[in-house]
């Protein structure tokens, strides 16, 4: 069993980074080698604000994430379907999903920054 050196989260056997805080797993290739781009905290904050205030998933697109951009489609479906009872939960769910995605980007940026300070 392996635990994250930054937050203590139990890690999956093949994990490249911690799912809770985003810190890279010791002894695993750096994000640049695994295809993950490092993100600054400023960009992560902008992505979070875009996800919350403008359009769910827009922040993920700005950061260049392949996951999370489809939140906007759910939000649109929810808005269109808001005349029907089920549309409102879809819209709220997409907004919450955008919020969670933005917070995870911010946590990952902070973990990458801590890791860079620790190795530099």
Sine and cosine of phi, psi and omega as CSV:
sin_phi,cos_phi,sin_psi,cos_psi,sin_omega,cos_omega
0.00,0.00,0.73,-0.68,0.00,-1.00
-0.89,-0.45,0.64,-0.77,0.01,-1.00
-0.88,-0.48,0.51,-0.86,0.02,-1.00
-0.91,0.41,0.74,-0.67,0.00,-1.00
-0.96,0.29,-0.31,0.95,-0.03,-1.00
-1.00,0.00,-0.68,0.73,-0.10,-0.99
-0.82,-0.57,-0.16,0.99,0.04,-1.00
1.00,0.05,0.06,1.00,0.00,-1.00
-0.90,0.43,0.65,-0.76,0.11,-0.99
-0.92,0.39,0.78,-0.63,-0.08,-1.00
-0.98,-0.18,0.55,-0.83,0.12,-0.99
-0.92,0.40,0.41,-0.91,-0.09,-1.00
-0.87,0.50,-0.62,0.79,-0.05,-1.00
-0.97,-0.25,0.35,0.94,-0.06,-1.00
-0.93,0.38,0.66,-0.75,0.10,-1.00
-1.00,-0.10,-0.46,0.89,0.07,-1.00
-0.50,-0.86,0.33,-0.94,-0.03,-1.00
-0.93,0.37,0.73,-0.69,0.01,-1.00
-0.95,0.30,-0.43,0.90,-0.02,-1.00
-0.99,0.17,-0.79,0.61,-0.12,-0.99
-0.93,-0.37,-0.20,0.98,0.04,-1.00
1.00,0.05,-0.01,1.00,-0.02,-1.00
-0.91,0.41,0.64,-0.77,0.03,-1.00
-0.93,0.38,0.56,-0.83,0.01,-1.00
-0.98,0.22,0.73,-0.69,-0.01,-1.00
-0.85,0.52,0.70,-0.72,0.04,-1.00
0.99,0.12,0.11,0.99,0.00,-1.00
-0.93,-0.36,0.46,-0.89,-0.03,-1.00
-0.82,0.57,0.56,-0.83,0.00,-1.00
-0.92,0.40,0.37,-0.93,-0.05,-1.00
-0.81,0.59,-0.59,0.81,-0.02,-1.00
-0.89,0.47,-0.49,0.87,-0.01,-1.00
-0.99,0.10,-0.35,0.94,-0.02,-1.00
-0.99,-0.12,0.02,1.00,0.02,-1.00
0.99,-0.11,-0.10,0.99,0.03,-1.00
-1.00,0.05,0.80,-0.60,0.05,-1.00
-0.99,0.12,0.66,-0.75,0.12,-0.99
-0.93,0.38,0.54,-0.84,0.01,-1.00
-0.83,-0.55,0.63,-0.78,0.07,-1.00
-0.99,0.14,0.36,-0.93,0.01,-1.00
-0.91,0.42,-0.56,0.83,0.00,-1.00
-0.88,0.47,-0.70,0.71,0.02,-1.00
-0.91,0.41,-0.63,0.78,0.01,-1.00
-0.90,0.44,-0.62,0.79,0.04,-1.00
-0.92,0.40,-0.69,0.73,0.04,-1.00
-0.87,0.49,-0.68,0.73,0.02,-1.00
-0.88,0.48,-0.68,0.74,0.02,-1.00
-0.88,0.47,-0.72,0.70,-0.01,-1.00
-0.90,0.43,-0.64,0.77,0.06,-1.00
-0.89,0.46,-0.65,0.76,0.02,-1.00
-0.90,0.44,-0.59,0.81,-0.06,-1.00
-1.00,0.09,-0.74,0.67,-0.20,-0.98
-1.00,-0.06,-0.50,0.87,-0.11,-0.99
-0.97,-0.24,-0.90,0.43,-0.08,-1.00
-0.37,-0.93,0.81,-0.58,0.04,-1.00
-0.84,0.54,0.78,-0.62,0.01,-1.00
0.99,-0.13,-0.31,0.95,0.00,-1.00
-0.90,0.44,-0.63,0.78,0.03,-1.00
-0.88,0.47,-0.62,0.78,0.04,-1.00
-0.90,0.44,-0.64,0.76,0.04,-1.00
-0.91,0.42,-0.65,0.76,0.00,-1.00
-0.89,0.47,-0.65,0.76,-0.01,-1.00
-0.96,0.27,-0.37,0.93,-0.01,-1.00
1.00,-0.06,0.35,0.94,0.02,-1.00
-0.97,0.24,0.61,-0.80,0.06,-1.00
-1.00,0.05,-0.24,0.97,-0.03,-1.00
-0.93,-0.37,0.65,-0.76,0.11,-0.99
0.97,-0.23,-0.30,0.95,-0.05,-1.00
-0.93,0.36,-0.39,0.92,-0.05,-1.00
-0.97,0.25,-0.07,1.00,0.02,-1.00
-0.85,0.53,-0.58,0.82,-0.01,-1.00
-0.87,0.49,-0.57,0.82,0.03,-1.00
-0.92,0.40,-0.67,0.74,0.05,-1.00
-0.89,0.46,-0.65,0.76,0.03,-1.00
-0.87,0.49,-0.70,0.72,0.02,-1.00
-0.89,0.45,-0.69,0.72,0.04,-1.00
-0.87,0.49,-0.65,0.76,0.03,-1.00
-0.91,0.43,-0.65,0.76,0.03,-1.00
-0.92,0.40,-0.70,0.71,0.01,-1.00
-0.90,0.43,-0.66,0.75,-0.04,-1.00
-1.00,0.07,0.14,0.99,-0.06,-1.00
-0.92,0.39,-0.25,0.97,0.10,-0.99
-0.94,0.33,-0.37,0.93,0.04,-1.00
-0.97,-0.23,0.54,-0.84,-0.05,-1.00
-0.82,0.57,-0.56,0.83,-0.08,-1.00
-0.96,0.29,-0.36,0.93,-0.04,-1.00
-0.92,0.39,-0.61,0.79,-0.02,-1.00
-0.89,0.45,-0.73,0.68,0.07,-1.00
-0.88,0.48,-0.58,0.81,0.06,-1.00
-0.88,0.47,-0.72,0.69,-0.01,-1.00
-0.89,0.46,-0.71,0.71,0.01,-1.00
-0.91,0.41,-0.68,0.74,0.02,-1.00
-0.88,0.48,-0.66,0.76,0.02,-1.00
-0.92,0.40,-0.63,0.78,0.03,-1.00
-0.90,0.44,-0.70,0.72,0.03,-1.00
-0.90,0.43,-0.65,0.76,0.03,-1.00
-0.87,0.50,-0.68,0.74,0.06,-1.00
-0.89,0.46,-0.63,0.77,0.04,-1.00
-0.89,0.45,-0.74,0.68,0.00,-1.00
-0.89,0.46,-0.68,0.73,0.02,-1.00
-0.88,0.48,-0.69,0.72,0.02,-1.00
-0.89,0.46,-0.66,0.75,0.02,-1.00
-0.91,0.42,-0.65,0.76,0.03,-1.00
-0.90,0.44,-0.63,0.78,0.06,-1.00
-0.89,0.46,-0.66,0.75,0.02,-1.00
-0.90,0.44,-0.69,0.73,0.04,-1.00
-0.89,0.45,-0.66,0.75,0.01,-1.00
-0.91,0.42,-0.65,0.76,0.02,-1.00
-0.89,0.46,-0.66,0.75,0.02,-1.00
-0.90,0.43,-0.66,0.75,0.01,-1.00
-0.91,0.41,-0.64,0.77,0.03,-1.00
-0.91,0.40,-0.61,0.79,0.03,-1.00
-0.91,0.41,-0.68,0.74,0.05,-1.00
-0.89,0.46,-0.67,0.74,0.00,-1.00
-0.91,0.42,-0.63,0.77,0.00,-1.00
-0.92,0.39,-0.63,0.78,0.04,-1.00
-0.93,0.37,-0.54,0.84,-0.02,-1.00
-0.96,0.29,-0.49,0.87,-0.04,-1.00
-0.99,-0.13,-0.33,0.94,-0.05,-1.00
-1.00,0.03,0.00,0.00,0.00,0.00
